[in-house]
C-alpha cells in the first residue's frame, strides 16, 4: 500500500522539479550567451546570432518555470549549477550543445512524470511544451555540427564575416522562425 501524500507535499515535489528545471535553463542561458560572444569574436556572425536567439528561448523557458513556481506558492530558483565551457572551438560547440539539449529533454521528461504523478497537469503541459522547443534546439545543434563535421572549412568560410545582428526586436529563436 502506497502512502498518500498531502496536497502540500505533492505541490512541494512539483515546485522542486520546476526549480531544478529553472536552474538548468539559467545554466543554458549563460552557456549559450558565452558561446554567442565567442562565435561573434571568431567572426561567425550568423552562428552567433542564432546562438543568441536560442539563449533568448532559454530565457523565456526560465521565466515560464519561475511564473509557475510563483503560481504554486514557491520561490523561483535564482542560480545554476554546472561548469561553463569557455573559449570553445567552433567545432566543439555544436556536439556539446546537442548533448546538453538531449540530456535536458531526458531530465524534463522525468520531471513531466513527476508533475503527472503529483496531480499537476498544468506543470506537466508546461514541460511538454518546453521539451518540444528543446528538441528543436537539439535538432539545430546536430544539423550545424554535422555540417561542420562533413563540410568543414567550406561550410565555415561561407559563414565567416556574416552579421551577428538579431535585428531591432529579438523575439527568440523559435518565435522568429529561426529553426
C-alpha positions as CSV (number, residue, x, y, z in Angstrom):
1,X,0.0,0.0,0.0
2,X,1.4,3.4,-1.0
3,X,1.4,6.3,1.3
4,X,-0.9,9.1,0.3
5,X,0.9,12.5,0.2
6,X,-0.9,15.7,1.2
7,X,-1.6,18.3,-1.4
8,X,1.2,20.5,0.1
9,X,3.7,17.6,-0.2
10,X,2.7,16.9,-3.8
11,X,2.9,20.7,-4.6
12,X,6.3,20.8,-3.0
13,X,7.6,18.0,-5.2
14,X,6.4,19.8,-8.3
15,X,7.9,23.1,-7.2
16,X,11.2,21.2,-6.6
17,X,11.3,19.9,-10.2
18,X,10.2,23.3,-11.7
19,X,13.1,25.0,-9.8
20,X,15.6,22.3,-10.9
21,X,14.5,23.0,-14.5
22,X,14.7,26.7,-14.0
23,X,18.3,26.3,-12.7
24,X,19.1,24.2,-15.8
25,X,17.7,27.0,-18.0
26,X,19.8,29.6,-16.2
27,X,22.9,27.5,-16.9
28,X,21.9,27.1,-20.6
29,X,21.4,30.9,-20.9
30,X,24.8,31.6,-19.5
31,X,26.5,28.9,-21.6
32,X,24.8,29.9,-24.9
33,X,25.5,33.6,-24.4
34,X,29.1,32.8,-23.7
35,X,29.2,30.8,-27.0
36,X,27.4,33.7,-28.7
37,X,30.2,36.1,-27.7
38,X,32.8,33.6,-28.7
39,X,31.3,32.9,-32.1
40,X,30.9,36.6,-32.7
41,X,34.6,37.1,-31.8
42,X,35.6,34.3,-34.2
43,X,33.6,36.3,-36.9
44,X,30.9,33.6,-37.4
45,X,28.1,36.2,-37.1
46,X,25.3,34.0,-38.4
47,X,26.1,31.3,-35.9
48,X,26.5,33.8,-33.2
49,X,23.1,35.4,-33.9
50,X,21.3,32.1,-33.8
51,X,23.0,31.1,-30.6
52,X,21.8,34.4,-29.1
53,X,18.2,33.6,-30.2
54,X,18.4,30.2,-28.7
55,X,19.6,31.8,-25.4
56,X,16.6,34.0,-25.5
57,X,14.3,31.0,-25.9
58,X,16.0,29.6,-22.8
59,X,15.3,32.9,-21.0
60,X,11.7,32.5,-21.9
61,X,11.7,29.0,-20.5
62,X,13.3,30.1,-17.3
63,X,10.6,32.8,-16.9
64,X,7.8,30.3,-17.6
65,X,9.2,28.0,-14.9
66,X,9.5,30.9,-12.5
67,X,6.0,32.0,-13.1
68,X,4.6,28.5,-12.5
69,X,6.6,28.2,-9.3
70,X,5.1,31.5,-8.1
71,X,1.6,30.3,-9.0
72,X,2.2,27.3,-6.8
73,X,3.3,29.5,-3.9
74,X,7.1,28.8,-4.2
75,X,10.2,30.9,-4.6
76,X,11.9,30.6,-8.0
77,X,15.5,29.4,-8.2
78,X,17.9,32.2,-9.0
79,X,21.2,30.3,-9.6
80,X,22.5,27.5,-11.6
81,X,24.9,24.6,-11.1
82,X,27.3,23.5,-13.7
83,X,30.7,24.3,-15.2
84,X,30.6,26.7,-18.2
85,X,32.7,25.6,-21.2
86,X,34.6,28.8,-22.1
87,X,36.7,29.6,-25.2
88,X,35.3,26.6,-27.2
89,X,36.4,26.0,-30.7
90,X,33.6,26.3,-33.2
91,X,33.9,22.5,-34.0
92,X,33.3,21.6,-30.3
93,X,30.3,23.9,-29.6
94,X,27.6,22.1,-31.5
95,X,28.2,18.5,-30.4
96,X,28.4,19.8,-26.8
97,X,25.2,21.7,-27.1
98,X,23.3,18.8,-28.8
99,X,24.3,16.6,-25.9
100,X,23.3,19.3,-23.4
101,X,19.8,19.6,-25.1
102,X,19.4,15.8,-25.3
103,X,20.2,15.5,-21.6
104,X,17.7,18.3,-20.8
105,X,15.0,16.5,-22.8
106,X,15.6,13.3,-20.8
107,X,15.5,15.1,-17.5
108,X,12.5,17.2,-18.4
109,X,10.7,14.0,-19.4
110,X,11.2,12.6,-15.9
111,X,10.1,16.0,-14.4
112,X,7.0,15.8,-16.5
113,X,6.2,12.4,-15.0
114,X,6.8,13.8,-11.5
115,X,4.2,16.5,-12.3
116,X,1.7,14.0,-13.5
117,X,2.3,11.6,-10.6
118,X,1.6,14.5,-8.2
119,X,-1.5,15.6,-9.9
120,X,-0.3,18.8,-11.7
121,X,-1.5,18.7,-15.3
122,X,-0.6,22.4,-15.9
123,X,3.0,21.9,-15.0
124,X,3.1,18.7,-17.0
125,X,1.8,20.6,-20.0
126,X,4.5,23.3,-19.5
127,X,7.2,20.6,-19.6
128,X,5.6,19.1,-22.8
129,X,5.8,22.5,-24.5
130,X,9.3,23.2,-23.4
131,X,10.5,19.7,-24.3
132,X,9.3,20.3,-27.9
133,X,11.3,23.5,-28.1
134,X,14.4,21.9,-26.6
135,X,14.0,19.2,-29.3
136,X,14.1,21.9,-32.0
137,X,17.3,23.4,-30.4
138,X,18.9,19.9,-30.3
139,X,18.0,19.3,-34.0
140,X,19.6,22.7,-34.9
141,X,22.7,21.9,-33.0
142,X,23.0,18.5,-34.5
143,X,22.5,19.8,-38.0
144,X,25.1,22.5,-37.7
145,X,27.5,20.1,-36.0
146,X,27.0,17.7,-38.9
147,X,27.6,20.4,-41.5
148,X,30.8,21.4,-39.7
149,X,32.0,17.8,-39.5
150,X,31.2,16.9,-43.1
151,X,31.9,20.2,-44.9
152,X,34.5,21.7,-42.5
153,X,36.2,24.8,-43.7
154,X,34.0,25.1,-46.7
155,X,30.9,25.5,-44.5
156,X,32.6,27.8,-42.0
157,X,34.0,30.0,-44.8
158,X,30.5,30.7,-46.0
159,X,29.5,31.9,-42.6
160,X,32.7,33.9,-41.8
161,X,32.1,37.6,-41.9
162,X,28.3,37.4,-41.7
163,X,26.3,39.7,-39.4
164,X,25.6,38.8,-35.8
165,X,22.7,41.1,-35.6
166,X,19.4,39.8,-34.4
167,X,17.5,42.8,-35.5
168,X,15.8,45.6,-33.6
169,X,13.2,43.3,-31.9
170,X,14.7,40.0,-30.6
171,X,11.8,37.5,-30.2
172,X,13.9,34.4,-29.7
173,X,14.9,31.5,-32.0
174,X,11.7,29.7,-32.2
175,X,9.3,32.7,-32.2
176,X,11.3,34.3,-35.0
177,X,11.2,31.1,-37.1
178,X,14.9,30.6,-36.9
179,X,14.9,26.8,-36.9
